[in-house]
Amino acid sequence: MCPHQPPCPSHNAPDRDAARTLAARPEQGWSLLCNGVVLFEDTGELLPDGGVIAPHRPTDLQASPAA
């Protein structure tokens, strides 16, 4: 479990990327977060349960039309 206070978000929480970094290998393009998520430089993620999150960027979201 996460020893931080307040605890880091779990790997299945929407804000999972906000967990603290335990190990970083920028030369290899990845970081290990406290919740077990491996976060890649291209914003892709490998979850501790083996799940994969495809690379995602804010520009991938479509703007909602103004009301």
N, C-alpha and C positions, 0 to 999 in steps of 0.2 A: 504494500500500500504506500501511498504518497506520504512522506513525512512532513510536508510543508503545511503551514497554516496561513491562510485557509488552504485546504487541499486542492491540488491541481484537478482540472476537469478530467473525467474518465475518457477512455479511448472512444466511447460511443456517444459522447456529448457533442452537440453542434460546435462548441468552442474548444474542441480538443487541442487545437493548435496553440492555445494559450498556456499549455503546461510548460513547466520549466525544462530547459535543456540540460540533460545529463552528460551527453557526449556530443561533440561536434567534429565533423571531418569535412571542412569546407573544400579541401583539395579533392575530395571524392564526391562532394555534392550532397551530403546527408547529415542529419542530426537525429539523435535519439532523445525523445522527450520522456519526462518522468512517468507518463501514463503508458509507456511502452510503444508509442507510435514512432515509426521512423519517418521523418519528414524529409523529402527530397527537395533539392534546389529548384526543380521545375514545378513545385507545389504539389506533386503527387505524394501519396502517403501509403505506408504499409502498416496495417493495424496488427496488434498482438494476436488477434484471433485468426490471422491469415487473410483478412479482408484487404481489398485494395481500393483506394480512392484515386481516381484519375486526376491528372493535373488540372487545376482550376485557378482561374485568375479573375479579379473583379471585372475585367473587360469581357469575360465570357457571359456575364449577366446582361440580359436585355433590359433596357430602361422601360419602366412602366409608363403608359401614357398619362399625361396630366388630366386631372378630372375637371 
